[in-house]
Structure formats: structure tokens, C-alpha cells
Amino acid sequence: MKQSYFFSFLILNLLLNILPINAQDLNCIPDIKCYTDWAVEANATVRIVVATLDGQGKRGTGILLNNESRNGRAFLLTAFHVIDLDDDGIISQAERNSILNGNNSFTFKYQTTSCNGNALDLAQYAFVNGAIVRAAYKPTDMALLELVGTIPVDVNYAGWNRAAGTPSSGVIIHHPSGSHARIATSSNITLDSDNQLRARYGTGTIARGSSGAGFFNQNHQVIGQLLGSSKDPFSLWRDDCVGCPASWSCPFYINRLSDSWLGGGTPDTQLKAWLSPNQNLSSISHLIPSRINGAEQVCANNSTTYSLELPATMNAT
């Protein structure tokens, strides 16, 4: 059953797969590989494909977040509407089961080989199927998943900041239309009457499939997740404000972590219970896990060499 199910999802994944690398309607959204100063955050960004309850599909973006234990627990922030598989405003048990049972694909490091490259880096990207819905809160369009299965050892976990302020600039790393990772920036950000951040494009735009992407402040910390190009809960995307060319005067909207931190007051509607239940941290830096490289097994009387790969900011003593 798992084999036939997995095969059916592979077909779905192909049907929802990326546009060609140089697709014309995305050519104004820069390749993330051209922004090496955002490589850490790019390697925490995840492409999402989920099957809806009626057999169709949705695409979105998520971001792996660090937690107070800094233990690499695979918490993935995305948008509520990405995992609302029947768009009824409720995450039902049937939807939770569908997400847990692998009716989806979460792809890591879905990037090109080089800046504006013509090929995907097939040697780097990997995916897992299945996630537990840990928290979901429709008023802030927040969903926090915990991925199951073997998480690649060379992915990162983004830092975050739940302060309620307005950043001076912002960056979205996302998978528009299911494409390889791209970037959009803004230095025109305001707080609207609904406590959502309203931003206007600086570089790049967004598109369907960008939903749920982490919104980073000037300090490379996630401060919220992308809602869309509209605040209308029944139509989060304005066709004149997505893809290329999009009107540069169009806004896009971000729901802040600060408003989802306590959410509805219960663990299944908030971020606090999962990201910092004991210390109630206001912010945390990113996590780049260390790795040990070498043979898995050593025969008797033989020897081997292991190497410890550390983040650039760490030293072995």
C-alpha cells in the first residue's frame, strides 16, 4: 500500500513540479544562489507540495526554525492555508492524518547549481514525506509542523525574533510556483491596522507557492511568515501582484511571530509551547549542525580516519 501510495504521490509531485529554470513569468525573481550572504537561511528553506483531500494539490514554502534546546528538532513554520487541505478554515483530523501519512513532499536545498544556473543541484537536494501538525492558528495564518523521517544532516535551522516591532528591511526566500529557491526583498515595511506587516517589493516578487515562506529581518532572523498579496481570506493572491511583471506598487503581507507566540492560548494553537516552552526566549540565533564524516563500520584490526565538520563560527579544542 505504501508503494502504490508513494507512486501516486510521485505523479502528483511531477504534475505540480517546477516551471522551467528560466521560466519567463519568474524571470524578475532573483535566484537565491546569487545572494551568498543568505546561504545559511536558504539551506533552512523548504519547498512544500501537499495533496488536497479531493486529490488535487497545493504548493507552498516553509522554514525550519531553531528551538531553545538547539537540538535539530525539525520544526517547520508555514502558512495555515497551505495545510488547510479543503480550505474550510479548520485543520481536521483527516487533514492531520493525510499530512502525517506522507501525502506530501518537503524538499530541502531545492536550488540551482550556481547563480542563474540552468540546472538544479541534484546532488544536494533531498526530501522527506510526512509531518505532525504541532500547532495551527487561523487568525495569524500560522502552522507549525514537525517533520518525520530522516532529516538531511546538512540543512540549517533559522534563527528567529518574536519582537513586535517593524523591521527596517526584510527578505523572503521562497519557492514561487514550486520553482527552485528565489529571493524577494523590501525596505518599505509598515504595520497596518490588523497588526500585519505590509511590505512593498524592492527586488523580486512573490507568487503562488511562496505562501508560508519565512520573512527575515535585517539581522537574518525570521519574524513572521508570508500570507500572500492580499488580505482577503478567500482570495490571498491578486493576479496583478504576482509573478512577472508584477506591479511594484503592490503590497505583500506578513503575519508576525509575536502574534502567533501565544496564539489561541493552547499548545496546539501557539509557537511558544514548541520553540521555547521553558525559557520563553524572545529571540534565538540560527543553528548549523556539526557533522562527523567517515566510514560507518570498521573491520577488526583495521583503522580509519574521521573528520569533524564544524560551522565556520566554531573551533575544536
C-alpha positions in Angstrom: 0.0 0.0 0.0 2.8 2.4 0.8 4.5 1.6 -2.5 1.3 2.4 -4.6 0.6 5.4 -2.5 4.2 6.7 -2.8 4.0 6.1 -6.6 0.7 8.1 -6.8 2.4 11.0 -4.9 5.4 10.9 -7.2 2.9 11.5 -10.1 1.3 14.4 -8.2 4.7 15.8 -7.5 5.6 15.7 -11.2 2.3 17.4 -12.1 3.0 20.1 -9.6 6.7 20.3 -10.3 8.6 23.5 -11.0 8.4 25.6 -14.1 11.5 25.5 -16.3 14.5 27.0 -14.7 14.3 30.2 -16.8 10.5 30.4 -16.9 9.6 33.8 -18.3 6.9 34.5 -15.7 9.5 34.2 -12.9 12.4 36.0 -14.6 12.1 39.0 -12.3 12.6 37.0 -9.1 16.3 36.5 -8.5 17.9 33.1 -7.9 18.9 32.7 -4.2 22.3 31.3 -5.4 23.2 34.9 -6.4 22.9 36.0 -2.8 25.6 34.2 -1.0 25.1 36.2 2.2 21.7 34.4 2.6 23.1 30.9 2.1 22.5 29.9 5.7 18.9 30.9 5.5 18.4 29.3 2.1 19.5 26.0 3.5 16.7 26.2 6.1 14.1 26.9 3.5 11.8 24.0 2.4 9.6 23.5 -0.7 6.2 22.1 0.2 3.9 20.0 -2.0 0.8 18.6 -0.4 -2.1 16.6 -1.8 -5.6 18.0 -1.0 -8.4 15.9 0.2 -10.0 15.9 -3.3 -6.9 14.6 -5.0 -5.6 17.9 -6.2 -2.5 19.6 -4.8 -1.0 22.7 -3.2 2.4 24.2 -3.2 4.0 26.3 -0.5 7.2 27.2 1.3 8.3 26.6 4.8 11.3 27.5 7.0 13.0 25.2 9.6 13.3 27.0 12.9 15.7 26.6 15.7 14.4 25.9 19.2 15.6 26.6 22.8 17.2 23.2 23.1 19.2 23.7 19.8 18.8 20.0 19.1 17.8 20.0 15.5 14.2 19.1 16.1 12.6 19.6 12.7 10.0 22.3 13.4 8.8 23.8 10.1 6.9 27.1 10.0 4.5 27.6 7.1 1.1 29.1 6.4 -2.2 27.7 7.8 -3.8 27.9 4.4 -1.1 25.7 2.8 -2.1 22.8 5.0 -5.8 23.5 5.1 -6.4 20.8 2.5 -10.1 21.5 1.9 -9.9 25.3 2.5 -12.6 25.3 5.2 -10.6 27.2 7.8 -10.2 24.1 10.0 -7.4 21.6 10.2 -9.4 18.4 10.7 -8.2 15.1 11.9 -8.5 13.8 8.3 -6.1 16.6 7.2 -3.7 15.8 10.0 -3.7 12.2 9.1 -3.1 13.0 5.4 -0.1 15.2 6.3 1.3 12.6 8.7 0.9 9.7 6.4 3.1 11.2 3.8 0.7 12.6 1.3 3.2 15.4 0.7 6.8 16.2 -0.1 9.1 18.5 1.9 12.1 19.3 -0.2 15.4 20.7 1.2 18.0 22.7 -0.6 15.9 22.9 -3.8 18.4 25.2 -5.5 20.3 25.7 -8.7 24.0 24.7 -9.1 25.1 28.3 -9.4 23.9 31.9 -9.7 21.3 31.9 -12.5 22.3 28.3 -13.3 20.4 26.3 -15.8 20.2 23.1 -13.8 19.1 22.0 -10.3 21.7 20.9 -7.9 20.5 17.3 -7.8 23.5 16.2 -5.7 22.3 18.4 -2.8 18.6 18.4 -2.6 16.6 15.8 -0.6 13.1 15.3 0.6 11.0 13.7 3.3 7.4 12.7 3.4 5.2 13.2 6.4 4.8 15.7 9.3 2.9 16.1 12.5 0.8 19.2 12.8 2.0 20.6 16.1 0.2 24.0 16.0 -2.2 25.8 13.7 -3.8 29.2 14.3 -6.0 30.6 11.5 -6.2 34.2 12.8 -2.5 34.6 12.1 -2.4 32.0 9.2 0.3 30.1 11.2 1.1 26.4 11.0 4.0 24.7 12.8 4.8 21.2 11.6 7.3 18.7 12.9 8.8 16.7 10.0 9.1 13.0 10.4 11.7 10.7 8.8 15.4 11.2 8.4 16.2 14.9 8.1 19.4 15.7 6.0 22.3 16.4 8.2 23.5 19.4 6.1 20.4 21.6 6.5 20.2 24.6 8.8 17.7 25.8 11.3 16.9 29.5 11.1 17.1 31.9 14.0 14.0 34.0 14.9 12.9 37.1 16.8 9.4 37.5 18.2 9.6 41.2 18.9 6.5 43.1 17.9 8.5 45.9 16.1 8.7 46.7 12.4 12.0 45.9 10.7 13.9 48.4 8.6 14.2 45.8 5.8 13.1 42.3 5.0 13.9 39.3 2.9 11.7 36.4 1.7 13.4 33.2 0.5 10.7 31.2 -1.3 9.7 28.7 -4.0 7.3 30.7 -6.2 5.2 28.4 -8.4 7.2 25.5 -6.9 10.4 26.8 -8.5 13.9 26.5 -7.1 14.6 28.9 -4.3 14.4 32.6 -5.1 14.5 35.8 -3.2 12.4 38.9 -2.8 13.4 42.0 -0.7 11.7 45.0 0.8 12.9 48.2 2.5 9.4 49.7 2.7 7.6 47.9 5.5 4.8 49.3 7.7 2.4 47.9 10.3 -1.2 48.0 9.3 -4.3 48.2 11.5 -4.6 44.4 11.7 -1.1 44.1 13.2 0.1 42.5 9.9 3.3 43.8 8.3 2.7 45.3 4.9 5.7 45.4 2.6 6.4 46.6 -0.9 8.8 45.0 -3.3 12.4 46.1 -3.6 13.8 43.2 -5.5 11.8 40.3 -6.9 8.1 39.5 -6.3 6.1 36.6 -4.9 3.8 34.0 -6.5 1.5 31.1 -5.5 3.9 28.6 -3.9 5.5 31.4 -1.9 2.9 31.2 0.9 4.4 30.3 4.3 7.9 31.5 3.5 9.9 32.9 6.4 10.2 36.7 6.4 13.6 37.7 7.7 14.6 41.0 9.3 17.9 42.9 8.7 19.6 40.6 11.2 18.7 37.4 9.3 16.1 36.4 11.9 12.6 35.1 11.0 10.0 37.5 12.3 6.9 36.0 10.5 5.6 34.1 7.6 4.2 35.2 4.3 0.4 35.4 3.9 0.1 36.5 0.3 -0.5 39.5 -1.9 -4.0 40.1 -0.5 -5.5 40.1 3.0 -8.8 38.7 1.7 -9.1 35.2 3.3 -11.0 33.9 0.3 -8.5 35.3 -2.3 -5.0 35.6 -0.9 -3.5 36.2 -4.3 -4.1 39.1 -6.7 -3.3 38.1 -10.2 -1.9 41.6 -11.0 0.5 41.3 -8.0 2.3 38.0 -8.6 4.8 36.7 -11.0 6.4 38.8 -13.7 5.8 41.5 -14.5 4.0 42.5 -11.2 3.2 46.0 -10.2 5.9 47.2 -7.9 3.4 49.2 -6.0 1.6 46.0 -4.9 2.0 45.1 -1.3 2.5 41.7 0.3 1.5 40.8 3.8 3.3 39.0 6.7 1.9 37.7 9.9 4.4 38.2 12.8 5.7 35.6 15.2 4.7 37.9 18.0 1.0 37.4 17.3 1.4 33.6 17.0 3.6 33.2 20.0 0.7 32.6 22.4 -1.8 32.2 19.6 -5.1 30.9 21.0 -3.6 30.1 24.4 -3.2 26.3 23.9 -0.1 24.3 22.7 -1.9 23.3 19.5 -2.5 27.0 18.6 0.8 28.6 19.6 4.5 28.7 18.8 5.8 29.1 22.4 4.9 25.5 23.5 7.3 24.2 20.8 10.0 26.7 20.2 10.7 27.9 23.8 8.4 26.3 26.3 10.8 26.7 29.3 12.9 29.8 28.7 10.3 31.8 26.8 13.0 33.3 24.6 12.4 36.4 22.7 15.0 35.5 20.0 17.5 32.9 19.1 20.3 32.6 16.6 20.4 30.0 13.8 21.7 26.5 14.1 24.2 24.9 11.7 24.7 21.3 12.9 28.1 19.8 13.0 28.9 16.6 11.2 31.2 13.7 11.6 32.4 12.2 8.3 33.9 8.7 7.9 33.2 5.1 7.5 30.1 3.7 9.3 31.8 0.4 10.1 35.4 -0.6 10.7 36.6 -4.1 10.4 38.7 -5.7 13.2 42.4 -4.7 13.2 41.8 -2.0 10.7 41.7 1.7 11.2 40.1 4.7 9.6 40.0 8.4 9.8 37.1 10.6 10.8 36.7 14.3 10.3 34.6 16.7 12.3 32.9 19.3 10.2 32.1 22.4 12.2 30.3 25.6 11.3 32.6 28.5 10.4 32.0 30.2 13.8 33.1 27.1 15.9 36.5 25.7 16.7 37.5 22.3 18.0 39.8 22.2 21.1 
